[in-house]
Amino acid sequence: MYPRGGPPPRQCRQIIRTAYDPFYRRALERQQSRRGKRMKRLRQRTVEPVLGSLVEYNGLRKINVRGKAGAHKVMLMAAIAFNLKKYMKFTTKSNLSQAIALKVEWSLSSQDTFLGFGVLFLN
């Protein structure tokens, strides 16, 4: 046990480099380049908001499966669910107006059943 709860002060600093140091430096250079900064801005606009939404609102804080294949399946299902939600919001208004238009056409041509089907399905 050390006095006052901590280890004794060192006389010199230690700099630790791993065997992967050249790779870290290369990645840092790529991130700080003009192309890397442009890619980061693009990613922040397109991918990151989607992942944030999945984590925050769709319960994707943890992936409760083992292995890369299982995690890949979970991510695909989450992406499908996200896209379906977006699609449902996008198409709701147009489907409603089409349903109203079909109802009006059906009521106008309800005297002749065959003519009504022709108006609805052949147009």
CNS distance restraints for C-alpha pairs under 8 A (distance, minus, plus):
assign (resid   1 and name CA) (resid   5 and name CA) 7.38 0.50 0.50
assign (resid   2 and name CA) (resid   6 and name CA) 5.56 0.50 0.50
assign (resid   2 and name CA) (resid   7 and name CA) 5.70 0.50 0.50
assign (resid   2 and name CA) (resid   8 and name CA) 7.27 0.50 0.50
assign (resid   3 and name CA) (resid   7 and name CA) 7.81 0.50 0.50
assign (resid  17 and name CA) (resid  21 and name CA) 6.23 0.50 0.50
assign (resid  20 and name CA) (resid  24 and name CA) 6.38 0.50 0.50
assign (resid  21 and name CA) (resid  25 and name CA) 6.20 0.50 0.50
assign (resid  22 and name CA) (resid  26 and name CA) 6.12 0.50 0.50
assign (resid  23 and name CA) (resid  27 and name CA) 6.13 0.50 0.50
assign (resid  24 and name CA) (resid  28 and name CA) 6.15 0.50 0.50
assign (resid  25 and name CA) (resid  29 and name CA) 6.17 0.50 0.50
assign (resid  26 and name CA) (resid  30 and name CA) 6.23 0.50 0.50
assign (resid  27 and name CA) (resid  31 and name CA) 6.22 0.50 0.50
assign (resid  28 and name CA) (resid  32 and name CA) 6.22 0.50 0.50
assign (resid  29 and name CA) (resid  33 and name CA) 6.15 0.50 0.50
assign (resid  30 and name CA) (resid  35 and name CA) 7.73 0.50 0.50
assign (resid  30 and name CA) (resid  36 and name CA) 5.61 0.50 0.50
assign (resid  31 and name CA) (resid  35 and name CA) 7.90 0.50 0.50
assign (resid  31 and name CA) (resid  36 and name CA) 4.50 0.50 0.50
assign (resid  31 and name CA) (resid  37 and name CA) 6.18 0.50 0.50
assign (resid  31 and name CA) (resid  40 and name CA) 7.98 0.50 0.50
assign (resid  32 and name CA) (resid  36 and name CA) 6.01 0.50 0.50
assign (resid  32 and name CA) (resid  37 and name CA) 6.23 0.50 0.50
assign (resid  33 and name CA) (resid  37 and name CA) 6.26 0.50 0.50
assign (resid  34 and name CA) (resid  38 and name CA) 6.29 0.50 0.50
assign (resid  35 and name CA) (resid  39 and name CA) 6.15 0.50 0.50
assign (resid  36 and name CA) (resid  40 and name CA) 6.16 0.50 0.50
assign (resid  37 and name CA) (resid  41 and name CA) 6.32 0.50 0.50
assign (resid  38 and name CA) (resid  42 and name CA) 6.29 0.50 0.50
assign (resid  39 and name CA) (resid  43 and name CA) 6.08 0.50 0.50
assign (resid  40 and name CA) (resid  44 and name CA) 6.09 0.50 0.50
assign (resid  41 and name CA) (resid  45 and name CA) 6.39 0.50 0.50
assign (resid  42 and name CA) (resid  46 and name CA) 6.26 0.50 0.50
assign (resid  43 and name CA) (resid  47 and name CA) 5.28 0.50 0.50
assign (resid  43 and name CA) (resid  48 and name CA) 6.32 0.50 0.50
assign (resid  44 and name CA) (resid  48 and name CA) 5.15 0.50 0.50
assign (resid  44 and name CA) (resid  49 and name CA) 7.04 0.50 0.50
assign (resid  45 and name CA) (resid  49 and name CA) 6.88 0.50 0.50
assign (resid  46 and name CA) (resid  50 and name CA) 7.25 0.50 0.50
assign (resid  47 and name CA) (resid  51 and name CA) 6.43 0.50 0.50
assign (resid  48 and name CA) (resid  52 and name CA) 6.03 0.50 0.50
assign (resid  49 and name CA) (resid  53 and name CA) 6.11 0.50 0.50
assign (resid  50 and name CA) (resid  54 and name CA) 6.23 0.50 0.50
assign (resid  51 and name CA) (resid  55 and name CA) 6.17 0.50 0.50
assign (resid  52 and name CA) (resid  56 and name CA) 5.93 0.50 0.50
assign (resid  53 and name CA) (resid  57 and name CA) 5.56 0.50 0.50
assign (resid  53 and name CA) (resid  58 and name CA) 6.96 0.50 0.50
assign (resid  54 and name CA) (resid  58 and name CA) 4.79 0.50 0.50
assign (resid  54 and name CA) (resid  59 and name CA) 6.64 0.50 0.50
assign (resid  54 and name CA) (resid  60 and name CA) 5.71 0.50 0.50
assign (resid  54 and name CA) (resid  78 and name CA) 7.22 0.50 0.50
assign (resid  54 and name CA) (resid  82 and name CA) 7.65 0.50 0.50
assign (resid  55 and name CA) (resid  59 and name CA) 5.64 0.50 0.50
assign (resid  55 and name CA) (resid  60 and name CA) 4.46 0.50 0.50
assign (resid  55 and name CA) (resid  61 and name CA) 5.09 0.50 0.50
assign (resid  56 and name CA) (resid  60 and name CA) 7.37 0.50 0.50
assign (resid  56 and name CA) (resid  61 and name CA) 7.51 0.50 0.50
assign (resid  58 and name CA) (resid  78 and name CA) 7.92 0.50 0.50
assign (resid  63 and name CA) (resid  71 and name CA) 6.52 0.50 0.50
assign (resid  63 and name CA) (resid  74 and name CA) 7.21 0.50 0.50
assign (resid  65 and name CA) (resid  70 and name CA) 5.62 0.50 0.50
assign (resid  65 and name CA) (resid  71 and name CA) 6.30 0.50 0.50
assign (resid  66 and name CA) (resid  70 and name CA) 5.91 0.50 0.50
assign (resid  66 and name CA) (resid  71 and name CA) 7.03 0.50 0.50
assign (resid  67 and name CA) (resid  71 and name CA) 6.38 0.50 0.50
assign (resid  68 and name CA) (resid  72 and name CA) 5.96 0.50 0.50
assign (resid  69 and name CA) (resid  73 and name CA) 6.31 0.50 0.50
assign (resid  70 and name CA) (resid  74 and name CA) 6.32 0.50 0.50
assign (resid  71 and name CA) (resid  75 and name CA) 6.21 0.50 0.50
assign (resid  72 and name CA) (resid  76 and name CA) 6.17 0.50 0.50
assign (resid  73 and name CA) (resid  77 and name CA) 6.18 0.50 0.50
assign (resid  74 and name CA) (resid  78 and name CA) 6.14 0.50 0.50
assign (resid  75 and name CA) (resid  79 and name CA) 6.08 0.50 0.50
assign (resid  76 and name CA) (resid  80 and name CA) 6.13 0.50 0.50
assign (resid  77 and name CA) (resid  81 and name CA) 6.14 0.50 0.50
assign (resid  78 and name CA) (resid  82 and name CA) 6.10 0.50 0.50
assign (resid  79 and name CA) (resid  83 and name CA) 6.09 0.50 0.50
assign (resid  80 and name CA) (resid  84 and name CA) 6.06 0.50 0.50
assign (resid  81 and name CA) (resid  85 and name CA) 6.18 0.50 0.50
assign (resid  82 and name CA) (resid  86 and name CA) 6.34 0.50 0.50
assign (resid  83 and name CA) (resid  87 and name CA) 6.02 0.50 0.50
assign (resid  84 and name CA) (resid  88 and name CA) 6.02 0.50 0.50
assign (resid  85 and name CA) (resid  89 and name CA) 6.37 0.50 0.50
assign (resid  86 and name CA) (resid  90 and name CA) 6.16 0.50 0.50
assign (resid  87 and name CA) (resid  91 and name CA) 6.11 0.50 0.50
assign (resid  88 and name CA) (resid  92 and name CA) 6.00 0.50 0.50
assign (resid  91 and name CA) (resid  95 and name CA) 6.19 0.50 0.50
assign (resid  92 and name CA) (resid  96 and name CA) 6.29 0.50 0.50
assign (resid  93 and name CA) (resid  97 and name CA) 6.46 0.50 0.50
assign (resid  94 and name CA) (resid  98 and name CA) 6.26 0.50 0.50
assign (resid  95 and name CA) (resid  99 and name CA) 6.12 0.50 0.50
assign (resid  96 and name CA) (resid 100 and name CA) 6.35 0.50 0.50
assign (resid  97 and name CA) (resid 101 and name CA) 6.20 0.50 0.50
assign (resid  98 and name CA) (resid 102 and name CA) 6.12 0.50 0.50
assign (resid  99 and name CA) (resid 103 and name CA) 6.18 0.50 0.50
assign (resid 100 and name CA) (resid 104 and name CA) 6.32 0.50 0.50
assign (resid 101 and name CA) (resid 105 and name CA) 6.28 0.50 0.50
assign (resid 102 and name CA) (resid 106 and name CA) 6.04 0.50 0.50
assign (resid 102 and name CA) (resid 120 and name CA) 6.95 0.50 0.50
assign (resid 103 and name CA) (resid 107 and name CA) 6.24 0.50 0.50
assign (resid 104 and name CA) (resid 108 and name CA) 6.28 0.50 0.50
assign (resid 105 and name CA) (resid 109 and name CA) 6.32 0.50 0.50
assign (resid 105 and name CA) (resid 116 and name CA) 7.88 0.50 0.50
assign (resid 105 and name CA) (resid 119 and name CA) 7.41 0.50 0.50
assign (resid 105 and name CA) (resid 120 and name CA) 7.42 0.50 0.50
assign (resid 106 and name CA) (resid 110 and name CA) 5.79 0.50 0.50
assign (resid 106 and name CA) (resid 116 and name CA) 6.04 0.50 0.50
assign (resid 106 and name CA) (resid 119 and name CA) 7.94 0.50 0.50
assign (resid 106 and name CA) (resid 120 and name CA) 7.30 0.50 0.50
assign (resid 109 and name CA) (resid 113 and name CA) 7.56 0.50 0.50
assign (resid 109 and name CA) (resid 115 and name CA) 6.68 0.50 0.50
assign (resid 109 and name CA) (resid 116 and name CA) 5.05 0.50 0.50
assign (resid 109 and name CA) (resid 119 and name CA) 7.85 0.50 0.50
assign (resid 110 and name CA) (resid 116 and name CA) 5.97 0.50 0.50
assign (resid 111 and name CA) (resid 116 and name CA) 7.93 0.50 0.50
assign (resid 112 and name CA) (resid 116 and name CA) 6.18 0.50 0.50
assign (resid 113 and name CA) (resid 117 and name CA) 6.43 0.50 0.50
assign (resid 114 and name CA) (resid 118 and name CA) 6.26 0.50 0.50
assign (resid 115 and name CA) (resid 119 and name CA) 6.23 0.50 0.50
assign (resid 116 and name CA) (resid 120 and name CA) 6.26 0.50 0.50
assign (resid 117 and name CA) (resid 121 and name CA) 5.85 0.50 0.50
assign (resid 117 and name CA) (resid 122 and name CA) 7.65 0.50 0.50
assign (resid 118 and name CA) (resid 122 and name CA) 5.20 0.50 0.50
assign (resid 118 and name CA) (resid 123 and name CA) 7.45 0.50 0.50
assign (resid 119 and name CA) (resid 123 and name CA) 6.04 0.50 0.50
